[in-house]
Amino acid sequence: MLAYNSIAEACDDVPRLLEFKPSAIELVPQMILRLARGVPAYASQMGWIIGDPAAVLVVEFSGDRPDVLKEAVRHLSDVVTVAESAEDQARIWNVRKVGLGILDSRPQSARPAAFIEDCAVPVEHLGEFVREIEKILAEHKTVGGIYAHASGGCLHIRPILDLQRGEGVHALRSIGEQTLAVALRLGGSMSSEHGDGIVAGEWIEKTYGAQVTEAMRMLKRAADPDNILNPGKCLMRRRWIRICVMAKITAPKRGHPPCISHTSAGWPAQSSNAMGRACAESLP
């Protein structure tokens, strides 16, 4: 385990670490570490964390020759925490694996939103990507959980937004579009591990171009001529506002702003016609 002064600094170090051929490199940010320390069941497993680092990289080596593995670890850094026993390794991975659950346990209305959670860029650009994302989040006066599979250039990013408020909904759209631009500029994409779904469907054509996207539609039509398998989702032509009709319409209570519900995809759906029109009119 290696500690760093920032998430971006940790990501900058990933290409160097990959030269030692680890089996995995996982990023765990300060946000998750602090939240884990607040949960007794996990606080007791965090003896491997020294101080309050901004980020840690968990670097795993696998093989049947312990002497070779120890030699590789010795070259990683002058300051490194090594977990050799199965018990010590389990404590580290338990904290990493519970990351999403801890992030999503916030009791506030502002919660981690899943809409740019599967971005991937070449690892040599990972640090630059994180800096750009942090800048985008700061412009929208928020932060987010940034963690997961650093060795593959795939980061799960969940901005903390209050989607019960109009500004939170508009921030979601703006952050999504800006993140797409950064990911494509750096040679990456908006989806990697999880694949394209309703959330990332609208980015497909911008990522692959019109010709490849139309080829995907042709394949879909050939395999599903009656259009009964998830019609109009991944390869939809219209934008996310189309998803809004899938939400339950709930009239706002007197004296309260319109409610905002969510589709299963995680994109916001407006429960007020007036709010829905406002959102539609704000889109290019």
C-alpha positions in Angstrom: 0.0 0.0 0.0 1.4 3.4 -1.1 0.1 6.7 0.3 -0.1 10.0 -1.7 -0.8 13.7 -1.2 -3.5 13.8 -3.8 -5.6 11.5 -6.0 -4.0 13.0 -9.1 -0.5 12.3 -7.7 -1.5 8.7 -7.1 -2.7 8.3 -10.6 0.4 9.9 -12.0 2.4 7.1 -10.4 0.3 4.2 -12.0 2.4 3.9 -15.2 5.6 3.5 -13.2 4.0 0.9 -10.9 2.7 -1.1 -13.9 6.3 -1.6 -15.0 6.7 -4.0 -12.0 3.8 -6.1 -13.5 1.4 -6.2 -10.5 -1.8 -8.2 -10.8 -3.9 -5.2 -9.6 -3.6 -1.5 -8.7 -6.7 -0.1 -6.9 -7.2 3.5 -5.9 -8.8 4.3 -2.5 -9.4 8.0 -1.8 -9.4 9.9 1.5 -13.2 10.2 1.3 -13.7 6.5 1.5 -11.0 6.0 4.1 -12.5 8.6 6.4 -16.0 7.2 6.0 -14.7 3.7 6.8 -13.1 4.9 9.9 -16.5 6.1 11.1 -18.0 2.6 10.8 -16.9 0.4 13.7 -16.9 -2.8 11.7 -14.3 -1.3 9.3 -12.5 1.0 11.6 -11.1 -2.0 13.4 -9.6 -3.2 10.1 -7.7 0.0 9.2 -4.5 -0.5 11.1 -2.7 -0.5 7.8 -3.5 3.2 7.2 -0.9 5.6 8.6 -2.0 9.1 9.1 -4.7 10.7 6.9 -3.4 10.4 3.3 -5.3 12.0 0.4 -5.2 8.7 -1.5 -3.7 5.3 -1.4 -2.9 2.8 -4.1 -3.3 -0.9 -3.2 -0.8 -2.7 -5.4 -1.2 -6.5 -5.5 1.3 -9.0 -6.7 0.4 -12.6 -7.4 2.6 -15.7 -8.0 4.0 -18.9 -6.6 7.4 -17.5 -5.7 7.3 -15.3 -2.6 11.0 -14.3 -3.0 10.2 -12.8 -6.4 7.1 -11.0 -5.2 9.0 -9.5 -2.2 11.8 -8.3 -4.5 9.2 -6.5 -6.7 7.6 -4.9 -3.7 11.0 -3.7 -2.4 11.5 -1.5 -5.5 8.1 0.2 -5.3 9.0 2.9 -2.8 11.0 3.7 0.2 7.8 4.0 2.3 5.4 1.1 1.7 3.1 -1.0 3.8 3.2 -4.7 3.0 0.5 -7.2 3.7 1.7 -10.7 3.4 -0.8 -12.8 5.4 -4.3 -13.6 4.0 -5.8 -11.9 7.1 -3.9 -8.6 6.5 -4.7 -8.7 2.8 -8.4 -9.3 3.6 -8.5 -6.2 5.8 -7.3 -4.0 3.0 -9.6 -5.4 0.3 -12.6 -5.3 2.6 -12.2 -1.5 2.9 -11.7 -1.2 -0.8 -14.7 -3.3 -1.7 -17.1 -1.5 0.6 -16.3 1.8 -1.0 -19.5 2.2 -2.9 -21.7 1.2 0.0 -20.0 3.7 2.3 -20.3 6.5 -0.2 -23.9 5.8 -0.8 -24.8 5.7 2.9 -25.0 9.5 3.3 -28.3 10.5 5.0 -28.3 13.9 3.3 -30.3 14.7 0.2 -27.0 15.4 -1.6 -25.8 12.0 -2.5 -23.3 10.3 -4.9 -24.9 10.3 -8.4 -24.0 7.5 -10.8 -23.7 9.0 -14.3 -20.0 9.2 -15.0 -19.0 6.2 -12.9 -17.4 4.1 -15.6 -15.0 6.5 -17.4 -11.7 5.1 -18.7 -8.6 6.7 -20.2 -5.1 5.5 -21.1 -3.2 5.1 -17.8 -0.6 7.6 -19.0 -3.3 10.3 -18.9 -5.0 9.2 -15.7 -3.5 11.9 -13.5 -4.4 14.6 -16.0 -7.9 13.2 -16.3 -8.4 13.3 -12.5 -7.2 17.0 -12.4 -9.7 17.9 -15.1 -12.5 16.1 -13.3 -11.7 17.8 -10.0 -11.7 21.1 -11.7 -15.1 20.4 -13.3 -16.5 19.4 -9.9 -15.1 22.5 -8.2 -16.7 24.7 -10.9 -20.0 23.2 -9.9 -19.2 23.6 -6.2 -19.1 20.0 -5.3 -16.8 17.0 -4.8 -17.1 13.3 -5.6 -15.9 9.9 -4.8 -13.1 8.9 -7.2 -11.9 5.3 -6.8 -11.4 1.9 -8.3 -9.3 0.3 -11.0 -6.3 2.6 -11.5 -4.3 -0.1 -13.3 -6.8 -0.3 -16.1 -7.3 3.5 -16.3 -11.0 2.9 -15.2 -12.2 5.1 -12.4 -15.6 5.1 -10.7 -16.6 8.7 -10.1 -19.7 9.7 -8.2 -20.3 13.5 -7.9 -22.3 14.4 -4.8 -25.4 16.2 -6.0 -28.7 17.1 -4.6 -31.1 15.9 -7.4 -34.1 17.2 -5.5 -33.1 20.7 -6.5 -33.0 22.2 -10.0 -29.4 23.3 -9.8 -28.4 19.8 -8.9 -30.1 18.4 -12.0 -28.5 21.1 -14.3 -25.1 20.4 -12.7 -25.6 16.7 -13.6 -26.1 17.5 -17.2 -23.2 20.0 -17.3 -20.7 17.7 -15.5 -21.7 14.8 -17.8 -21.0 16.8 -21.0 -17.8 18.2 -19.7 -16.5 14.8 -18.6 -17.3 13.4 -22.0 -15.2 16.1 -23.7 -12.3 15.5 -21.4 -12.5 11.7 -21.8 -12.6 11.8 -25.6 -9.8 14.4 -25.7 -7.5 12.1 -23.7 -8.4 9.0 -25.9 -10.8 7.5 -23.5 -14.5 6.8 -23.2 -17.5 7.2 -20.9 -18.0 3.5 -20.4 -15.6 0.6 -20.0 -16.1 -2.0 -17.3 -19.9 -1.7 -17.1 -20.6 -1.1 -20.8 -23.0 1.3 -22.4 -26.6 1.4 -21.0 -29.3 3.9 -20.8 -27.1 6.4 -19.0 -24.2 6.2 -21.5 -26.3 5.5 -24.6 -26.4 9.1 -25.7 -22.6 9.3 -25.8 -22.2 6.3 -28.2 -22.4 8.3 -31.4 -20.1 11.1 -30.1 -17.6 8.4 -29.1 -17.6 6.1 -32.1 -19.0 8.4 -34.9 -22.2 8.2 -36.9 -21.1 5.4 -39.3 -20.1 2.9 -36.6 -23.2 3.8 -34.5 -25.5 3.2 -37.5 -23.7 -0.2 -38.0 -24.6 -1.0 -34.4 -28.2 -0.1 -35.1 -28.2 -2.3 -38.2 -26.9 -5.2 -36.1 -29.6 -4.6 -33.5 -32.3 -4.6 -36.1 -30.9 -7.8 -37.6 -30.8 -9.6 -34.3 -34.1 -8.1 -33.0 -36.3 -7.3 -36.0 -39.4 -6.8 -33.9 -37.6 -4.4 -31.6 -38.7 -6.2 -28.4 -35.3 -6.3 -26.6 -34.9 -3.1 -24.6 -36.2 -0.9 -27.5 -34.9 2.6 -27.8 -32.4 2.5 -24.9 -28.7 2.1 -25.7 -29.0 3.2 -29.3 -31.7 5.8 -28.8 -31.6 8.9 -31.1 -33.2 11.3 -28.7 -31.5 12.7 -25.6 -31.9 12.0 -22.0 -35.0 14.1 -21.6 -36.8 11.1 -23.3 -36.1 9.1 -20.2 -38.2 11.6 -18.1 -41.5 10.0 -19.2 -40.5 6.8 -17.5 -40.7 8.4 -14.0 -43.7 8.6 -11.8 -45.4 11.9 -12.0 -45.9 13.4 -8.6 -47.5 16.9 -8.1 -45.4 19.1 -5.8 -46.8 19.8 -2.4 -48.0 23.4 -1.7 -45.1 25.5 -0.7 -42.5 23.0 -1.9 -40.5 22.9 -5.1 -41.2 20.2 -7.6 -40.0 16.7 -6.7 -37.4 15.0 -8.8 -37.5 11.3 -9.1 -35.0 9.0 -10.8 -35.2 6.3 -13.5 -33.4 3.1 -12.9 -30.6 4.4 -15.1 -29.7 7.1 -12.6 -30.4 10.1 -14.9 -32.9 12.6 -13.4 -36.5 12.5 -14.3 -38.7 15.6 -13.7 -41.9 15.1 -11.7 -43.3 18.5 -12.7 -44.3 19.4 -16.2 -43.0 23.0 -15.7 -39.7 21.7 -14.5 -39.5 19.2 -17.4 -40.1 22.0 -19.9 -37.4 24.1 -18.3 -34.9 21.2 -18.5 -35.8 20.5 -22.1 -35.4 24.1 -23.1 -32.0 24.2 -21.5 -30.6 21.5 -23.7 -29.0 22.3 -27.0 
